[in-house]
């Protein structure tokens, strides 16, 4: 199963950006943890991990992977609350999607309580720091119906 992992704006600054909210792990740490999880998993999973600060680029990445991705993990970051374009792209490709947030967006400022993405996602993982990505990956493997590799 091919899973596209999309990190949204400012996530390249993790580890330096508000560590009291987002933790001390860097984006590279999160990507490494995802790769290690896949490597130790009995499931046949291929990850493609990308990050962009640009809404249009995220929309293009989603569309460009319509024939490759079986599932999408996306942390749209601030675009969660503003981007109908990303929501429309996800709805158009109709690929199972799990929305990810490092912090619990419902325990933060009120403007963060609404997600344009949640309505087209299979589920949302929020508030578990970097571990939110592993939980989302586990959920996606479950959604896609894991195929184990026989040895």
C-alpha positions as CSV (number, residue, x, y, z in Angstrom):
1,X,0.0,0.0,0.0
2,X,1.3,3.4,-1.0
3,X,0.7,6.2,1.6
4,X,1.4,9.8,0.9
5,X,2.4,11.8,4.0
6,X,1.9,15.6,3.7
7,X,3.3,18.1,6.2
8,X,1.8,21.6,5.9
9,X,3.2,25.0,6.6
10,X,5.8,25.8,9.2
11,X,6.2,22.1,10.1
12,X,9.8,22.3,8.8
13,X,10.4,24.4,11.8
14,X,9.4,21.8,14.4
15,X,11.8,21.5,17.3
16,X,12.3,25.3,17.2
17,X,8.7,26.5,16.8
18,X,6.8,26.8,20.0
19,X,8.2,23.6,21.6
20,X,5.8,24.0,24.5
21,X,2.9,23.4,22.0
22,X,4.5,21.2,19.3
23,X,7.2,19.4,21.2
24,X,11.0,19.2,20.7
25,X,11.0,16.6,17.9
26,X,12.0,17.9,14.5
27,X,10.2,17.0,11.2
28,X,13.2,14.8,10.4
29,X,12.6,13.0,13.7
30,X,8.9,12.4,12.8
31,X,9.8,11.2,9.3
32,X,12.5,8.9,10.7
33,X,9.9,7.4,13.2
34,X,7.5,6.8,10.3
35,X,10.1,5.1,8.2
36,X,11.2,3.0,11.2
37,X,7.6,2.0,11.9
38,X,7.1,0.9,8.3
39,X,10.4,-1.0,8.3
40,X,9.5,-3.0,11.4
41,X,5.9,-3.6,10.2
42,X,4.7,-6.9,8.7
43,X,2.7,-4.8,6.2
44,X,3.8,-4.0,2.7
45,X,3.8,-0.2,3.0
46,X,5.6,2.4,0.9
47,X,5.7,6.0,2.2
48,X,6.2,9.2,0.2
49,X,6.8,12.1,2.6
50,X,6.6,15.7,1.5
51,X,6.3,19.1,3.1
52,X,5.2,22.4,1.7
53,X,4.4,25.9,3.1
54,X,2.3,26.7,0.0
55,X,-1.4,25.9,-0.3
56,X,-1.3,25.6,-4.1
57,X,1.6,23.2,-4.0
58,X,-0.2,21.0,-1.4
59,X,-3.2,20.9,-3.7
60,X,-1.0,20.0,-6.7
61,X,0.8,17.2,-4.7
62,X,-2.6,15.7,-3.8
63,X,-3.8,15.7,-7.4
64,X,-0.5,14.5,-8.7
65,X,-0.7,11.4,-6.5
66,X,-4.3,10.4,-7.5
67,X,-3.0,7.2,-9.2
68,X,-0.2,6.4,-6.8
69,X,-1.5,6.9,-3.3
70,X,-3.8,4.4,-1.6
71,X,-4.0,6.6,1.4
72,X,-3.1,10.1,2.5
73,X,-1.9,11.3,5.9
74,X,-2.0,15.0,6.1
75,X,-1.1,17.6,8.7
76,X,-2.5,20.7,7.0
77,X,-1.3,22.8,9.9
78,X,-2.8,26.3,9.7
79,X,-4.5,25.4,6.4
80,X,-6.8,23.2,8.4
81,X,-8.8,26.2,9.4
82,X,-8.6,28.2,6.1
83,X,-8.2,26.0,3.0
84,X,-11.2,25.0,1.1
85,X,-8.8,24.3,-1.8
86,X,-7.1,21.5,0.1
87,X,-10.4,20.1,1.2
88,X,-11.7,20.1,-2.4
89,X,-8.5,18.4,-3.6
90,X,-8.9,15.6,-1.0
91,X,-12.6,15.2,-1.9
92,X,-11.8,15.1,-5.6
93,X,-9.1,12.4,-5.4
94,X,-11.4,10.4,-3.0
95,X,-8.4,8.7,-1.4
96,X,-8.8,7.6,2.2
97,X,-7.3,10.4,4.3
98,X,-6.4,10.8,8.0
99,X,-6.0,14.3,9.3
100,X,-3.1,14.8,11.8
101,X,-2.4,17.5,14.4
102,X,0.4,17.5,16.9
103,X,-1.5,19.5,19.4
104,X,-5.1,19.1,20.5
105,X,-6.7,21.8,18.3
106,X,-9.9,21.7,20.5
107,X,-7.9,22.7,23.6
108,X,-6.4,25.8,21.8
109,X,-7.8,29.1,20.5
110,X,-11.4,29.0,19.3
111,X,-10.5,29.7,15.7
112,X,-8.6,26.4,15.6
113,X,-11.7,24.4,16.6
114,X,-13.0,24.2,13.0
115,X,-11.4,22.1,10.4
116,X,-12.3,22.3,6.7
117,X,-10.4,19.0,6.2
118,X,-12.2,16.8,8.8
119,X,-15.4,16.5,6.7
120,X,-13.5,14.7,4.0
121,X,-11.2,12.6,6.2
122,X,-11.8,9.1,7.5
123,X,-10.6,10.3,10.9
124,X,-8.5,12.8,12.8
125,X,-5.6,12.1,15.2
126,X,-5.0,15.2,17.4
127,X,-3.1,16.0,20.5
128,X,-0.5,13.2,20.9
129,X,2.5,15.2,19.7
130,X,4.8,13.4,17.2
131,X,3.1,10.1,18.1
132,X,0.0,11.4,16.4
133,X,1.7,10.5,13.1
134,X,2.3,6.8,14.2
135,X,-1.3,6.6,15.4
136,X,-2.5,8.0,12.0
137,X,-0.3,5.5,10.1
138,X,-1.6,2.6,12.1
139,X,-5.2,3.8,11.4
140,X,-4.5,4.1,7.7
141,X,-3.0,0.6,7.5
142,X,-6.2,-0.6,9.2
143,X,-8.4,1.4,6.8
144,X,-6.6,0.0,3.8
145,X,-6.9,-3.5,4.9
146,X,-3.4,-4.7,5.7
147,X,-1.7,-7.2,3.4
148,X,1.0,-8.9,5.3
149,X,4.2,-9.9,3.6
150,X,4.8,-13.7,3.9
151,X,8.3,-14.9,4.5
